[in-house]
């Protein structure tokens, strides 16, 4: 369960840094830029940690899904962006996909990665 918690937090931090970029004014404002980079680094570190126990494709897909849905919801709630009915349905499908990947993937250590053999 721990890798899934780390992955969820990594996804939430992706929402933070994606939202933070909106406030950096092209990375010209110091504090929003520093906060964005801090969230970015933390998000990547937690994603990498989760990938030690979860498959690559599942980890990345769930991380992106959480970030995508969370960023849209943040845009709606904080920035007063609008959503169409079709967009809501699509976001629900992403959420269903993320939940499906979570419930169909056991957390287990991946096989050891071996370096390529030289000819």
C-alpha positions as CSV (number, residue, x, y, z in Angstrom):
1,X,0.0,0.0,0.0
2,X,2.9,2.4,0.7
3,X,4.0,2.8,-2.9
4,X,0.4,3.8,-3.9
5,X,0.3,6.4,-1.1
6,X,3.7,7.8,-2.4
7,X,2.3,7.8,-5.9
8,X,-0.9,9.6,-4.9
9,X,1.1,12.3,-3.0
10,X,3.4,12.6,-6.1
11,X,0.3,13.2,-8.2
12,X,-1.0,15.9,-5.8
13,X,2.4,17.6,-6.0
14,X,2.2,17.5,-9.7
15,X,-1.0,19.5,-9.4
16,X,0.8,21.9,-7.1
17,X,3.6,22.5,-9.5
18,X,1.4,22.7,-12.6
19,X,-0.8,25.3,-10.8
20,X,2.3,27.1,-9.5
21,X,3.6,27.6,-13.1
22,X,0.5,29.7,-13.7
23,X,1.6,32.1,-10.9
24,X,5.3,32.3,-11.9
25,X,4.8,34.8,-14.7
26,X,7.1,32.8,-16.9
27,X,9.4,32.1,-14.0
28,X,10.0,35.8,-13.3
29,X,8.5,35.8,-9.8
30,X,10.9,34.4,-7.3
31,X,8.7,32.8,-4.6
32,X,6.2,31.2,-6.9
33,X,9.1,29.9,-9.0
34,X,10.9,28.4,-6.0
35,X,7.7,26.8,-4.7
36,X,7.0,25.4,-8.2
37,X,10.5,23.9,-8.4
38,X,10.3,22.5,-4.9
39,X,7.0,20.8,-5.7
40,X,8.4,19.5,-9.0
41,X,11.4,17.9,-7.3
42,X,9.4,16.4,-4.5
43,X,6.8,15.0,-7.1
44,X,9.6,13.4,-9.2
45,X,11.3,11.9,-6.1
46,X,8.1,10.4,-4.8
47,X,7.2,9.1,-8.3
48,X,10.7,7.5,-8.6
49,X,10.3,5.9,-5.1
50,X,6.8,4.5,-6.0
51,X,8.3,3.1,-9.3
52,X,10.6,0.9,-7.2
53,X,7.6,-1.3,-6.4
54,X,5.1,-0.5,-9.1
55,X,5.3,-1.1,-12.8
56,X,6.6,1.8,-14.9
57,X,3.6,2.2,-17.2
58,X,1.1,2.0,-14.3
59,X,3.0,4.4,-12.1
60,X,3.4,7.0,-14.8
61,X,-0.2,6.7,-16.1
62,X,-1.6,7.1,-12.6
63,X,0.7,10.0,-11.8
64,X,-0.3,11.8,-15.0
65,X,-4.0,11.0,-14.5
66,X,-4.0,12.4,-11.0
67,X,-2.1,15.5,-12.2
68,X,-4.4,16.0,-15.2
69,X,-7.7,15.7,-13.3
70,X,-6.3,17.6,-10.3
71,X,-5.1,20.4,-12.5
72,X,-8.4,20.8,-14.2
73,X,-10.3,20.8,-10.9
74,X,-7.8,23.4,-9.6
75,X,-8.4,25.5,-12.7
76,X,-12.2,25.3,-12.1
77,X,-12.1,26.0,-8.4
78,X,-9.3,28.6,-8.1
79,X,-9.1,30.2,-11.6
80,X,-12.8,30.0,-12.4
81,X,-12.2,28.1,-15.7
82,X,-15.2,26.5,-17.3
83,X,-15.9,22.9,-18.2
84,X,-18.2,21.5,-20.8
85,X,-20.3,18.3,-20.2
86,X,-18.0,16.4,-22.5
87,X,-14.9,17.5,-20.6
88,X,-16.5,16.3,-17.3
89,X,-17.3,12.9,-18.9
90,X,-13.7,12.7,-20.1
91,X,-12.3,13.6,-16.7
92,X,-14.5,10.9,-15.1
93,X,-13.1,8.4,-17.6
94,X,-9.6,9.3,-16.6
95,X,-10.6,8.9,-12.9
96,X,-12.1,5.5,-13.6
97,X,-8.9,4.5,-15.5
98,X,-6.7,5.5,-12.6
99,X,-8.9,3.6,-10.1
100,X,-8.9,0.6,-12.4
101,X,-5.1,0.6,-12.7
102,X,-4.8,0.9,-8.9
103,X,-7.1,-2.0,-8.2
104,X,-5.7,-4.3,-10.9
105,X,-2.0,-3.8,-10.1
106,X,-0.3,-5.6,-7.2
107,X,2.6,-3.7,-5.6
108,X,5.6,-5.9,-5.8
109,X,9.3,-5.3,-6.4
110,X,10.2,-5.3,-10.1
111,X,12.8,-7.6,-11.4
112,X,16.4,-6.4,-11.1
113,X,17.5,-4.3,-14.0
114,X,20.6,-5.7,-15.6
115,X,23.0,-3.5,-17.6
116,X,23.3,-4.2,-21.3
117,X,26.0,-6.7,-22.3
118,X,28.8,-5.5,-24.4
119,X,29.4,-7.6,-27.6
